Amino acid sequence: MKIIKLLITNFLLLLGFWILLFDVQRLLFSVIHYDAFGKAGIRFPLIFIYSLRLDLATAGFLSALPLLFLLILKFHNHKWLKALFYFVFGIEVLAVSIIHSAEINAYFEWNHKLTSRVFMHLSNPDEVFRTADYSMTIFFSLFLIFEIVAAYFLIRKLLPPQRFTLVANNWKERSYLVLAFPLLIGFCLLFARGGWQQIPINIDSACFSKEHKINDLSINSTYFFGNSYFLYLKTDFKDILPSISPKKAEYFVQNLFDYDRNHNNYIIEDTKPNLVFVILESWTANAIGCLSNTKGATPNFDKMAKEGVLFSNIYATNTTSEIGNTSILAGYPGIPEVAISLYPEKHRKIKSINQILKPKGYTSSYTFAGDLKYGNIESFIVEHQFDKVLDEDNFPPGLEHGKLTYHDRDLFKFFLKEINQTKEPFMQCAFTGSTHSPFDYPKTGREKWTGTEADFMNAIQYSDKCISDFIKKAKKQKWYKNTVFVFVADHSHGSPEFPDPYSTKFFRIPILLYGEPILKSKRGSVYNNIGSQADLAATLLHQLRLNSNEIKFSKDLLSPDVKQFAFHATIRGYGFIDPKGSLLYNFDTKSYTENTFSKVDFIKSKSNSEALFLEYYRNFDGLDKK
């Protein structure tokens, strides 16, 4: 029985190793992201208590394969078997350390744990390295080395080679070992599912605080990432789709999109105007002076807002550029866990604004000062019949290139030249880049922002100046008098006011229409109707006296009786806003992490949000079957 006791002891030490390593990772995270530690305060020790169940579940998963080698080593303790055990163990340690080190780095920009979103980036590794500045790469390497060294010392302490010297020498001991193995594997599985209860453990078991950073510390990074990975691979949405019936969902959605589509509330003259879209990378409304309490970063945009038409209650449909672009250009909603640009067989079935304008004689072009492969944006734009798609390869040599794109100053200079060579009427699009991490725009020495999101705020100040210079030069061009400029963000970003993506207010973005074709009586107007990027398409098309019926899920924000609401996908969930409140639903906790509705209004809003999610998904799922 001595050898059985040793096997069980080794198994318990194996579990203990993982739990200790996870706690070392938490401590490292707390040091690097000290604000999370500060938010925890005297509750910091509770993190190690509430995290234990999920840590044990993760340890159960990770211990199963090494346990097999521990058993084999009780039959034969050959050197190559020990080496194989440490090799397999080392691979697991390396994977766990890479996940956590990447999470520490990504958290600076994302403000949330590492998710399946990383696979979208990894499909274009060049974009990852260009987005990350040198310090991020260095720190990632340092974090990884620290965690591997810490794991090495834990292994040497808990599972040194001398623990494998005892070998079963007779059939009785070997029989005990064979019988003990399935029992121990059973314990691994039991730990992995979190116990005997009917519903297996999930990440909500580690959540105990209203402060998301404290919960992020408590939730096991490897478990969270693994869970996200399986969701990434999963195509069956049955576990996250709401239980509302399709017939009921269709009824609610039809009601939401039932409004007067033939109104005469026009703000743009009937002159068949040119359209110039400026898609603003990460421009959150919460950093814009005329839309928030954060003043001083966007003086030029604020001035233009007084001369144009501003929509002040607009929400991004998701958190990434590829989804923002499809919502802006094709009026398609954001759907949790999917991006339609990654499914060519589906996105080919939806119409974009430029495709509707093309029969009216419009030419179209899309310009980006970086690489458009990320998120399959380039494929989406090309397949939606833009006449020209220009990226960094089309820019002239000799320009200063940031890690991700050419700077906004050079983007707008190139863009202006492209417009000047285009036949009217046209739809021209430019996608800015200087406000994307790592914010390596040309420094002027006038950067004034410090503290929370300082790098981003200084970058938006630079971008604001570039926009002003572009408009000043555009005013001198012959096409200017018949051109409407459309400024809209691709998605939101952390700001000093709302740094974290765990509230509906975080998702608010600007839409500004500007230019001579706007009726003088409407200039300086601010429309407070609640909507999203996806509503821009129907709104613009009606102002151009065109039908928007082909863009099913886009509503006209200027219709007098349009329903005010916005739906957006979030990190592992979705959100809904209307004039009576807002809510956020999380798939993992299966609960509402935000709800500002009254009890009576919540019932209706819950039904509306569930109906929209189901109808959006059903439409997405059926696109390639049409």
C-alpha positions as CSV (number, residue, x, y, z in Angstrom):
1,M,0.0,0.0,0.0
2,K,3.0,2.3,0.4
3,I,3.2,2.8,-3.4
4,I,-0.5,3.7,-3.6
5,K,0.0,6.3,-0.8
6,L,2.9,7.7,-2.8
7,L,0.8,7.9,-6.0
8,I,-2.0,9.7,-4.2
9,T,0.5,12.0,-2.5
10,N,2.1,12.8,-5.9
11,F,-1.4,13.4,-7.3
12,L,-2.2,15.9,-4.5
13,L,1.1,17.6,-4.9
14,L,0.4,17.9,-8.6
15,L,-2.9,19.6,-7.8
16,G,-1.2,21.8,-5.2
17,F,1.5,22.8,-7.8
18,W,-1.1,24.2,-10.2
19,I,-3.0,26.1,-7.4
20,L,0.2,27.7,-6.2
21,L,1.2,28.6,-9.7
22,F,-2.2,30.2,-10.3
23,D,-1.8,32.2,-7.1
24,V,1.7,33.3,-8.1
25,Q,0.2,34.5,-11.4
26,R,-2.4,36.5,-9.5
27,L,0.2,38.2,-7.4
28,L,2.2,39.1,-10.5
29,F,-1.0,40.5,-12.1
30,S,-1.7,42.5,-8.9
31,V,1.8,44.0,-9.0
32,I,1.6,45.0,-12.7
33,H,-2.1,46.1,-12.6
34,Y,-1.8,47.6,-9.1
35,D,-5.1,49.5,-9.5
36,A,-6.9,46.1,-9.4
37,F,-5.0,45.4,-6.1
38,G,-6.0,48.9,-4.9
39,K,-9.7,48.3,-5.7
40,A,-9.6,45.1,-3.7
41,G,-8.2,46.7,-0.6
42,I,-8.9,44.6,2.5
43,R,-10.9,42.2,0.3
44,F,-7.7,41.1,-1.5
45,P,-7.3,37.8,0.6
46,L,-10.9,36.9,-0.4
47,I,-9.7,36.6,-4.0
48,F,-7.6,33.5,-3.1
49,I,-10.6,32.0,-1.3
50,Y,-13.2,32.5,-4.0
51,S,-10.8,31.5,-6.7
52,L,-10.1,28.1,-5.2
53,R,-12.9,26.1,-6.8
54,L,-12.2,27.3,-10.3
55,D,-8.4,26.8,-9.7
56,L,-9.1,23.3,-8.6
57,A,-11.3,22.7,-11.6
58,T,-8.5,23.9,-13.9
59,A,-5.9,21.8,-12.0
60,G,-8.1,18.8,-12.5
61,F,-8.0,19.3,-16.3
62,L,-4.3,19.9,-16.3
63,S,-3.4,17.0,-14.0
64,A,-5.1,14.2,-16.0
65,L,-2.3,13.6,-18.5
66,P,0.7,14.0,-16.0
67,L,-1.2,11.6,-13.8
68,L,-1.0,9.0,-16.5
69,F,2.8,9.4,-16.6
70,L,3.0,9.2,-12.8
71,L,1.3,5.8,-12.9
72,I,3.6,4.6,-15.6
73,L,6.6,5.7,-13.5
74,K,5.4,3.4,-10.8
75,F,5.9,0.5,-13.1
76,H,9.2,1.7,-14.7
77,N,11.3,4.7,-13.6
78,H,13.5,4.8,-16.6
79,K,15.2,8.2,-17.3
80,W,13.4,8.7,-20.6
81,L,10.0,8.2,-18.9
82,K,10.9,10.8,-16.3
83,A,12.1,13.1,-19.1
84,L,8.8,12.5,-20.9
85,F,6.8,13.3,-17.8
86,Y,8.7,16.6,-17.3
87,F,8.3,17.4,-21.0
88,V,4.5,17.0,-21.0
89,F,4.3,18.8,-17.7
90,G,6.5,21.6,-19.1
91,I,4.4,22.0,-22.2
92,E,1.3,22.6,-20.0
93,V,3.3,25.0,-17.8
94,L,4.4,26.9,-20.9
95,A,0.9,27.1,-22.3
96,V,-0.5,28.3,-19.0
97,S,2.3,30.9,-18.6
98,I,1.8,32.2,-22.2
99,I,-1.9,32.7,-21.6
100,H,-1.4,34.6,-18.4
101,S,1.5,36.7,-19.7
102,A,-0.5,37.6,-22.7
103,E,-3.5,38.5,-20.5
104,I,-1.4,40.8,-18.4
105,N,-0.3,42.7,-21.5
106,A,-3.7,42.7,-23.2
107,Y,-5.4,44.0,-20.1
108,F,-3.7,47.4,-20.5
109,E,-5.6,47.9,-23.8
110,W,-8.7,45.6,-23.5
111,N,-9.5,46.0,-19.8
112,H,-10.8,42.5,-19.7
113,K,-9.4,38.9,-19.6
114,L,-7.9,37.2,-22.7
115,T,-10.8,35.8,-24.8
116,S,-11.4,34.2,-28.2
117,R,-10.9,37.6,-29.7
118,V,-7.2,36.8,-29.7
119,F,-7.8,34.2,-32.4
120,M,-9.0,37.0,-34.7
121,H,-5.7,38.8,-34.1
122,L,-3.6,35.6,-34.4
123,S,-5.0,34.9,-37.8
124,N,-3.0,37.9,-38.8
125,P,0.2,37.7,-36.6
126,D,1.8,40.6,-38.4
127,E,-0.9,42.9,-37.1
128,V,-0.3,41.6,-33.6
129,F,3.4,42.5,-33.7
130,R,2.8,45.9,-35.3
131,T,0.1,46.8,-32.8
132,A,2.3,45.9,-29.8
133,D,5.1,48.3,-29.1
134,Y,8.5,47.1,-28.2
135,S,7.9,47.6,-24.4
136,M,4.9,45.3,-24.6
137,T,7.0,42.6,-26.3
138,I,9.8,43.0,-23.8
139,F,7.4,42.9,-20.8
140,F,5.5,39.9,-22.2
141,S,8.9,38.1,-22.4
142,L,9.8,39.1,-18.8
143,F,6.4,38.0,-17.5
144,L,6.7,34.7,-19.3
145,I,10.2,34.1,-18.0
146,F,9.2,35.0,-14.4
147,E,6.3,32.5,-14.5
148,I,8.3,29.7,-16.0
149,V,11.1,30.3,-13.4
150,A,8.5,30.3,-10.6
151,A,7.0,27.1,-12.0
152,Y,10.5,25.5,-12.1
153,F,11.1,26.2,-8.4
154,L,7.7,24.8,-7.5
155,I,8.3,21.7,-9.5
156,R,11.7,21.2,-7.9
157,K,10.1,21.6,-4.5
158,L,7.0,19.5,-4.9
159,L,7.8,17.0,-7.6
160,P,11.6,16.4,-7.7
161,P,12.9,13.3,-9.6
162,Q,13.6,11.4,-6.3
163,R,9.8,11.1,-5.8
164,F,9.7,8.6,-8.6
165,T,12.3,6.1,-7.4
166,L,9.8,3.7,-5.8
167,V,8.5,1.1,-8.3
168,A,5.9,-1.6,-8.0
169,N,7.9,-4.9,-7.8
170,N,5.1,-7.5,-7.7
171,W,1.7,-8.2,-9.3
172,K,-0.2,-7.2,-6.1
173,E,1.2,-3.7,-6.0
174,R,0.7,-3.4,-9.8
175,S,-2.9,-4.5,-9.4
176,Y,-3.5,-1.8,-6.8
177,L,-2.0,0.8,-9.1
178,V,-4.2,-0.3,-12.0
179,L,-7.3,0.0,-9.8
180,A,-6.2,3.3,-8.3
181,F,-5.7,5.0,-11.6
182,P,-9.3,5.2,-12.8
183,L,-10.3,6.4,-9.3
184,L,-7.8,9.2,-9.4
185,I,-8.8,10.1,-13.0
186,G,-12.3,10.1,-11.7
187,F,-11.3,12.7,-9.1
188,C,-9.7,14.8,-11.8
189,L,-13.0,14.8,-13.7
190,L,-14.9,15.5,-10.5
191,F,-12.6,18.5,-9.7
192,A,-12.9,19.6,-13.4
193,R,-16.7,19.8,-13.3
194,G,-16.6,21.4,-9.8
195,G,-18.3,18.7,-7.8
196,W,-21.4,16.4,-7.9
197,Q,-23.9,19.1,-8.5
198,Q,-26.2,18.9,-11.5
199,I,-24.8,22.0,-13.3
200,P,-21.0,22.0,-13.8
201,I,-18.8,24.8,-12.4
202,N,-18.5,27.9,-14.5
203,I,-16.5,31.2,-14.1
204,D,-19.3,32.8,-12.1
205,S,-18.2,30.6,-9.1
206,A,-15.1,32.9,-8.7
207,C,-17.1,36.2,-9.0
208,F,-17.9,37.8,-5.7
209,S,-17.4,41.6,-6.2
210,K,-19.3,44.3,-8.1
211,E,-15.9,45.5,-9.2
212,H,-15.0,43.6,-12.4
213,K,-11.2,43.9,-12.0
214,I,-11.4,42.1,-8.7
215,N,-13.5,39.3,-10.3
216,D,-10.9,39.2,-13.2
217,L,-8.2,38.6,-10.6
218,S,-10.2,35.8,-9.0
219,I,-11.3,34.1,-12.2
220,N,-8.7,31.5,-13.3
221,S,-7.1,32.8,-16.6
222,T,-6.4,29.4,-18.1
223,Y,-10.0,28.2,-17.4
224,F,-11.4,31.5,-18.8
225,F,-9.3,31.3,-21.9
226,G,-10.0,27.6,-22.4
227,N,-13.8,28.2,-22.0
228,S,-13.6,31.0,-24.5
229,Y,-11.6,28.8,-26.9
230,F,-14.3,26.1,-26.9
231,L,-16.9,28.8,-27.5
232,Y,-14.8,30.1,-30.4
233,L,-14.8,26.6,-32.0
234,K,-18.5,26.1,-31.2
235,T,-21.0,26.8,-34.0
236,D,-24.1,25.7,-32.0
237,F,-25.6,28.7,-30.3
238,K,-28.2,26.7,-28.3
239,D,-26.5,27.4,-25.0
240,I,-26.5,31.2,-25.3
241,L,-29.5,31.9,-27.4
242,P,-32.5,33.2,-25.4
243,S,-35.5,30.9,-24.8
244,I,-38.0,33.3,-26.4
245,S,-39.9,31.6,-29.2
246,P,-39.1,32.6,-32.8
247,K,-42.7,33.7,-33.4
248,K,-42.7,35.9,-30.4
249,A,-39.2,37.3,-31.2
250,E,-40.4,38.1,-34.8
251,Y,-43.4,40.0,-33.4
252,F,-41.3,42.1,-31.0
253,V,-38.7,42.9,-33.7
254,Q,-41.3,43.9,-36.3
255,N,-42.8,46.3,-33.7
256,L,-39.4,47.8,-33.0
257,F,-38.8,48.4,-36.7
258,D,-42.3,49.6,-37.4
259,Y,-42.1,53.3,-38.2
260,D,-42.7,55.9,-41.0
261,R,-40.1,55.2,-43.7
262,N,-41.5,57.8,-46.0
263,H,-41.2,60.9,-43.9
264,N,-40.1,64.3,-45.1
265,N,-37.8,65.3,-42.2
266,Y,-34.8,66.1,-44.4
267,I,-31.6,67.7,-43.2
268,I,-29.7,67.3,-46.5
269,E,-30.5,69.1,-49.8
270,D,-31.6,67.0,-52.7
271,T,-28.5,67.5,-54.8
272,K,-27.2,64.0,-55.2
273,P,-24.3,64.9,-52.8
274,N,-20.9,63.2,-52.6
275,L,-20.3,61.2,-49.4
276,V,-17.0,61.2,-47.5
277,F,-16.9,58.8,-44.7
278,V,-14.3,59.2,-42.0
279,I,-14.3,56.1,-39.9
280,L,-12.6,57.1,-36.6
281,E,-10.6,54.4,-34.9
282,S,-11.7,54.0,-31.3
283,W,-13.3,57.4,-31.0
284,T,-15.4,57.0,-27.9
285,A,-18.1,59.7,-27.2
286,N,-16.8,59.7,-23.7
287,A,-13.6,61.4,-24.9
288,I,-15.3,64.0,-27.1
289,G,-15.8,67.4,-25.5
290,C,-19.3,68.1,-27.0
291,L,-20.5,64.7,-25.9
292,S,-19.0,64.2,-22.5
293,N,-17.5,65.7,-19.4
294,T,-14.0,65.1,-20.8
295,K,-13.1,68.5,-22.3
296,G,-10.1,69.7,-24.3
297,A,-9.1,66.7,-26.5
298,T,-11.4,67.4,-29.5
299,P,-11.7,71.2,-29.9
300,N,-11.9,70.9,-33.7
301,F,-14.5,68.2,-33.7
302,D,-16.5,70.2,-31.2
303,K,-16.4,73.2,-33.4
304,M,-17.6,71.2,-36.4
305,A,-20.4,69.8,-34.4
306,K,-21.8,73.3,-34.0
307,E,-21.8,73.6,-37.8
308,G,-23.1,70.2,-38.6
309,V,-25.7,67.7,-37.4
310,L,-24.6,65.7,-34.3
311,F,-26.2,62.4,-33.1
312,S,-25.5,62.2,-29.4
313,N,-26.9,58.9,-28.4
314,I,-25.3,56.4,-30.7
315,Y,-23.8,53.1,-29.6
316,A,-21.2,50.8,-31.2
317,T,-22.5,47.4,-32.1
318,N,-19.4,45.6,-30.7
319,T,-15.8,46.2,-29.7
320,T,-13.8,45.4,-32.8
321,S,-13.1,47.2,-36.1
322,E,-14.3,44.5,-38.5
323,I,-17.7,44.5,-36.9
324,G,-17.8,48.3,-36.7
325,N,-17.1,48.5,-40.4
326,T,-19.8,46.0,-41.4
327,S,-22.3,47.9,-39.3
328,I,-21.3,51.3,-40.7
329,L,-21.1,50.3,-44.4
330,A,-23.9,47.7,-44.5
331,G,-26.1,48.5,-41.6
332,Y,-25.6,45.0,-40.2
333,P,-26.0,44.6,-36.4
334,G,-23.4,43.2,-34.0
335,I,-24.1,39.6,-32.9
336,P,-22.5,38.1,-29.8
337,E,-19.7,35.7,-30.6
338,V,-19.6,36.2,-34.3
339,A,-18.3,38.6,-36.9
340,I,-20.0,38.5,-40.3
341,S,-16.9,39.6,-42.2
342,L,-15.3,36.3,-41.3
343,Y,-18.1,34.4,-43.2
344,P,-17.9,35.3,-46.9
345,E,-20.7,32.9,-47.8
346,K,-22.9,35.0,-45.5
347,H,-21.8,38.6,-45.9
348,R,-22.1,38.3,-49.7
349,K,-25.9,38.1,-49.2
350,I,-26.2,41.6,-47.6
351,K,-26.1,44.9,-49.3
352,S,-23.7,47.8,-48.5
353,I,-24.4,51.5,-48.9
354,N,-22.1,51.8,-51.9
355,Q,-23.8,48.9,-53.7
356,I,-27.1,50.8,-53.4
357,L,-25.5,54.0,-54.6
358,K,-23.7,52.4,-57.6
359,P,-26.8,52.3,-59.9
360,K,-27.2,56.0,-59.2
361,G,-23.8,56.7,-60.8
362,Y,-21.7,56.8,-57.6
363,T,-18.2,55.6,-57.6
364,S,-16.6,54.3,-54.4
365,S,-13.2,54.0,-52.7
366,Y,-11.9,52.8,-49.3
367,T,-8.6,54.0,-47.9
368,F,-6.7,52.7,-44.9
369,A,-3.1,53.5,-44.0
370,G,-2.4,50.0,-42.7
371,D,-3.1,46.4,-43.5
372,L,-6.8,45.6,-44.1
373,K,-6.5,41.8,-43.7
374,Y,-7.4,41.9,-40.0
375,G,-10.9,40.6,-39.4
376,N,-11.3,40.0,-43.2
377,I,-12.1,43.6,-43.6
378,E,-10.4,43.8,-47.0
379,S,-12.4,40.9,-48.4
380,F,-15.6,42.4,-47.1
381,I,-14.9,45.7,-48.8
382,V,-13.7,44.2,-52.1
383,E,-16.6,41.8,-52.3
384,H,-19.1,44.6,-51.6
385,Q,-18.0,46.2,-54.9
386,F,-15.9,49.2,-53.8
387,D,-14.3,50.4,-57.0
388,K,-11.0,51.0,-55.3
389,V,-9.5,49.6,-52.1
390,L,-6.3,51.3,-51.0
391,D,-4.0,50.3,-48.1
392,E,-0.5,51.0,-46.9
393,D,1.0,49.4,-50.0
394,N,-0.5,52.2,-52.1
395,F,1.1,55.0,-50.1
396,P,4.1,56.8,-51.5
397,P,7.6,55.8,-50.2
398,G,9.5,57.9,-47.7
399,L,6.6,58.5,-45.2
400,E,7.0,57.8,-41.5
401,H,5.2,54.6,-40.7
402,G,3.9,53.8,-37.2
403,K,3.9,50.2,-36.0
404,L,0.4,49.7,-37.3
405,T,-0.4,52.4,-39.9
406,Y,0.9,55.5,-41.5
407,H,0.0,58.5,-39.3
408,D,-3.4,60.2,-39.7
409,R,-1.7,63.3,-41.1
410,D,-0.4,61.4,-44.0
411,L,-3.6,59.4,-44.3
412,F,-5.6,62.5,-44.9
413,K,-3.1,64.0,-47.3
414,F,-3.2,60.8,-49.4
415,F,-7.0,60.6,-49.0
416,L,-7.5,64.2,-50.2
417,K,-5.4,63.5,-53.3
418,E,-7.5,60.4,-54.0
419,I,-10.7,62.3,-53.8
420,N,-9.4,65.0,-56.1
421,Q,-8.8,62.3,-58.7
422,T,-12.3,60.8,-58.4
423,K,-15.3,61.5,-60.6
424,E,-18.4,62.9,-58.9
425,P,-20.7,61.7,-57.4
426,F,-18.7,59.6,-55.1
427,M,-18.6,57.7,-51.9
428,Q,-15.1,57.9,-50.4
429,C,-14.1,56.2,-47.1
430,A,-11.1,56.7,-45.0
431,F,-10.3,54.6,-41.8
432,T,-8.0,56.4,-39.4
433,G,-5.3,54.6,-37.4
434,S,-3.4,56.8,-35.0
435,T,-5.9,56.3,-32.2
436,H,-5.2,52.6,-32.2
437,S,-2.8,51.1,-29.8
438,P,0.2,51.5,-29.5
439,F,-0.7,55.2,-30.3
440,D,2.7,56.0,-31.9
441,Y,1.6,59.2,-33.7
442,P,4.3,61.9,-34.2
443,K,4.7,63.6,-30.8
444,T,4.5,67.4,-30.9
445,G,5.5,68.2,-27.3
446,R,2.1,69.6,-26.6
447,E,0.6,66.4,-25.2
448,K,-1.2,67.4,-22.0
449,W,-3.0,64.3,-20.9
450,T,-1.8,62.2,-17.9
451,G,-3.4,59.5,-15.8
452,T,-6.1,57.1,-17.0
453,E,-6.0,56.4,-20.8
454,A,-3.4,59.2,-21.2
455,D,-1.8,57.7,-24.4
456,F,-5.2,57.3,-26.1
457,M,-6.4,60.8,-25.1
458,N,-3.2,62.4,-26.5
459,A,-3.6,60.3,-29.7
460,I,-7.2,61.5,-30.1
461,Q,-6.0,65.1,-29.6
462,Y,-3.5,64.5,-32.5
463,S,-6.2,62.9,-34.7
464,D,-8.6,65.8,-34.0
465,K,-5.9,68.3,-35.3
466,C,-5.4,66.1,-38.4
467,I,-9.2,66.2,-39.2
468,S,-9.2,70.0,-38.9
469,D,-6.3,70.3,-41.3
470,F,-8.1,67.9,-43.7
471,I,-11.3,69.9,-43.7
472,K,-9.5,73.2,-44.2
473,K,-7.8,71.8,-47.3
474,A,-11.1,70.1,-48.5
475,K,-12.9,73.5,-48.4
476,K,-10.6,74.7,-51.1
477,Q,-11.6,71.9,-53.5
478,K,-14.2,72.2,-56.2
479,W,-16.2,69.2,-55.0
480,Y,-16.5,70.5,-51.4
481,K,-19.7,72.4,-51.8
482,N,-21.7,69.3,-52.8
483,T,-20.1,66.9,-50.2
484,V,-21.5,65.5,-47.0
485,F,-18.8,64.4,-44.5
486,V,-19.8,61.5,-42.3
487,F,-17.7,61.1,-39.1
488,V,-18.4,57.9,-37.2
489,A,-16.3,55.7,-34.9
490,D,-15.7,52.0,-35.6
491,H,-16.1,51.2,-31.9
492,S,-15.5,52.7,-28.5
493,H,-12.5,52.8,-26.2
494,G,-11.6,53.4,-22.6
495,S,-11.6,57.0,-21.5
496,P,-10.9,58.9,-18.3
497,E,-14.6,58.9,-17.6
498,F,-15.4,55.3,-18.6
499,P,-12.2,53.2,-18.7
500,D,-13.8,49.8,-18.5
501,P,-16.0,48.0,-21.1
502,Y,-18.5,46.7,-18.5
503,S,-21.2,49.3,-18.9
504,T,-23.5,50.4,-21.7
505,K,-22.1,54.0,-21.4
506,F,-18.7,52.7,-22.5
507,F,-20.2,51.8,-25.9
508,R,-21.3,55.3,-26.8
509,I,-19.7,56.7,-30.0
510,P,-20.2,59.8,-32.2
511,I,-22.0,60.3,-35.6
512,L,-21.5,63.7,-37.1
513,L,-22.8,64.9,-40.5
514,Y,-21.0,68.0,-41.8
515,G,-20.9,69.9,-45.1
516,E,-22.5,72.5,-47.4
517,P,-25.4,70.3,-48.5
518,I,-26.8,70.2,-45.0
519,L,-29.7,72.6,-44.8
520,K,-28.7,75.9,-43.1
521,S,-31.8,75.6,-40.8
522,K,-30.5,72.2,-39.5
523,R,-26.8,73.1,-38.9
524,G,-25.9,73.0,-35.3
525,S,-28.7,70.5,-34.5
526,V,-28.2,67.8,-32.0
527,Y,-30.4,64.7,-32.3
528,N,-30.7,62.6,-29.1
529,N,-32.5,59.6,-30.6
530,I,-31.0,56.3,-29.3
531,G,-29.5,54.2,-32.1
532,S,-26.4,52.4,-33.2
533,Q,-23.8,52.5,-36.1
534,A,-26.1,50.1,-38.0
535,D,-28.7,52.9,-38.2
536,L,-26.5,55.2,-40.1
537,A,-27.2,53.4,-43.4
538,A,-31.0,53.8,-43.4
539,T,-30.7,57.3,-42.1
540,L,-28.3,58.4,-44.9
541,L,-30.1,56.6,-47.7
542,H,-33.4,58.3,-46.9
543,Q,-31.6,61.7,-46.9
544,L,-30.4,60.8,-50.4
545,R,-34.0,60.0,-51.3
546,L,-33.3,56.3,-51.7
547,N,-35.0,53.2,-50.4
548,S,-33.4,51.4,-47.5
549,N,-35.5,48.3,-47.4
550,E,-32.6,46.1,-48.5
551,I,-30.8,47.0,-45.2
552,K,-33.2,45.2,-43.0
553,F,-31.9,45.9,-39.5
554,S,-31.0,49.6,-40.0
555,K,-33.5,52.2,-38.8
556,D,-33.9,55.8,-39.9
557,L,-32.9,57.9,-36.9
558,L,-34.6,61.0,-38.4
559,S,-38.0,59.5,-38.8
560,P,-40.5,61.3,-36.5
561,D,-41.8,58.1,-35.0
562,V,-38.8,55.8,-35.1
563,K,-38.4,53.6,-32.1
564,Q,-35.4,54.6,-29.9
565,F,-33.2,51.6,-29.0
566,A,-29.8,50.2,-29.5
567,F,-28.6,46.6,-29.3
568,H,-24.9,45.8,-29.0
569,A,-22.8,42.7,-28.5
570,T,-20.4,42.8,-25.5
571,I,-17.6,40.6,-24.1
572,R,-19.5,37.3,-23.6
573,G,-22.9,38.9,-23.7
574,Y,-25.1,41.7,-25.1
575,G,-26.5,45.0,-24.1
576,F,-29.7,46.9,-24.8
577,I,-30.6,50.6,-24.4
578,D,-33.8,52.5,-24.7
579,P,-35.1,55.8,-23.2
580,K,-36.2,54.1,-20.0
581,G,-32.9,52.4,-19.1
582,S,-30.2,50.0,-20.1
583,L,-29.1,46.4,-19.4
584,L,-26.2,44.1,-20.0
585,Y,-26.5,40.3,-20.0
586,N,-23.6,37.9,-19.4
587,F,-23.6,34.4,-20.9
588,D,-21.2,33.0,-18.3
589,T,-23.0,34.2,-15.1
590,K,-26.4,33.9,-16.9
591,S,-27.4,37.1,-15.2
592,Y,-27.8,40.8,-15.9
593,T,-24.7,42.6,-14.8
594,E,-26.3,46.0,-15.4
595,N,-30.0,46.8,-15.2
596,T,-31.2,50.4,-14.8
597,F,-34.9,49.7,-15.8
598,S,-37.8,49.8,-13.3
599,K,-39.3,46.4,-12.6
600,V,-42.2,47.0,-15.0
601,D,-40.0,48.4,-17.9
602,F,-37.4,45.6,-17.4
603,I,-39.9,42.9,-18.5
604,K,-40.5,44.6,-21.8
605,S,-36.9,45.5,-22.4
606,K,-35.8,41.9,-21.6
607,S,-38.2,40.6,-24.2
608,N,-37.0,43.2,-26.8
609,S,-33.4,42.5,-26.2
610,E,-33.9,38.7,-26.4
611,A,-36.0,39.1,-29.5
612,L,-33.4,41.2,-31.2
613,F,-30.6,38.7,-30.4
614,L,-32.6,35.8,-31.6
615,E,-33.8,37.5,-34.8
616,Y,-30.3,38.8,-35.6
617,Y,-28.8,35.4,-35.1
618,R,-31.5,33.6,-37.1
619,N,-30.9,36.1,-40.0
620,F,-27.1,35.5,-39.8
621,D,-27.5,31.7,-39.6
622,G,-29.8,31.6,-42.6
623,L,-27.9,34.0,-44.9
624,D,-25.9,31.3,-46.7
625,K,-29.0,29.2,-47.1
626,K,-30.8,31.8,-49.2
